[in-house]
């Protein structure tokens, strides 16, 4: 059985994730394809994930891909997370990961509606709410804001207590319609890095909206792309990332004729059958990645790139903050000061040359942001720590 060491896994990361200098790409579309999908929970992440991987990029280039060419599309999918998808991968997601999320959300929302006394039949309530929203958006080809929709459809202008004690309202109905691929987040009316999308029918946003694949075919295609981006990964890695079941993952691996390999530490990983050759060392590289970047969020088993730093770089809910990388290892994070200047926060020693390269990246990111400060709801302990004497000096 082929063995893939942690060193080779980190080399694959530099190549496949378009992070090593020789493997940077030329467009937001190429950066997204390299990662299978980009996390889009926070709007800025899409831009900064592309910035780290594209040779020459401005925010307008990402806007063009998202809102003019629509070659990249935001879609609620794996683990009830918002991602930016390459347009051609949408049919796979709609029938698989997105459909799973939609079904789970329907069950929860219908139960909550009955508990709140809004209806005797929660499914009927949700169907009527969805129908009213779709009818409204059918007459608004340019899209409407969530506020506009809520005001026009009074039945969703409510606050409902969920089973976990959370309060949800109109946006959750819109999110459900997004998961079922009936509507999409369209034009952004906010300026970078703010997200204020107009909701629009999928048929309005995508003139040639593709047809969803069969569920098994959809899962298989997403797993295939994941294996190329993140492989080798374990079964547990794929189950976690996909937000699905072992049965689904095992079926996809079998249909893809995936090849088992051994990993450092004794685990079993999987590769595509045409991807078992050892990759070359991509050379030294560094990267500054945003919160929830797909590289740091790509696996459940993260020791081969986090080492002992997991608790410093993730919040208590398992969300990654910003990260600083050297040759496939996370060595710290980055923050901005009040003026928007990017500063490093290293949590382990690095070589002088690596430190110099990271400082150059910090200066490049500061210039690219041009004073724009990136707010986030995902602050890791390392990001919140007091600055060190070295940082102050």
Buried (B, 14 or more C-beta within 10 A) or exposed (E): EEEBEBEBBBBBBBBBBBBBEEBBBEBBBBBBBBBBBBBBBBBBBBBBBBBBBBEEBBBEBBBBBBBEEBBBBBBBBBBBBBBBBBBEBBBBBBBBBBBBBBEEBBEBBBBBBBEBEBBEEBBEBBEBBBEBBEEBBEEBEEBBEBEBBBEBBEBBEBEBEBEEEEEBBBBBBBBBBBBBBBBBBBBBEEEBBEBBBBBBBBBBBBEEBBEBBEBBBBBBBBBBBBBBBBBBBBBBBBBBBBBBEEEBBBBBBEBBEBBEBBBBEEBEBBBBEEBEEEBEBBEBBBBBBBBBBBBBBBBBBBEBBBEEBBEBBBBEEEBBBBBBBBBBBBBBBBBBEEEBBBBBBBBEEBEEEBBEBBBEBBEEBBEBBEEBEBEBEBBBBBBEBEEEEEBEE
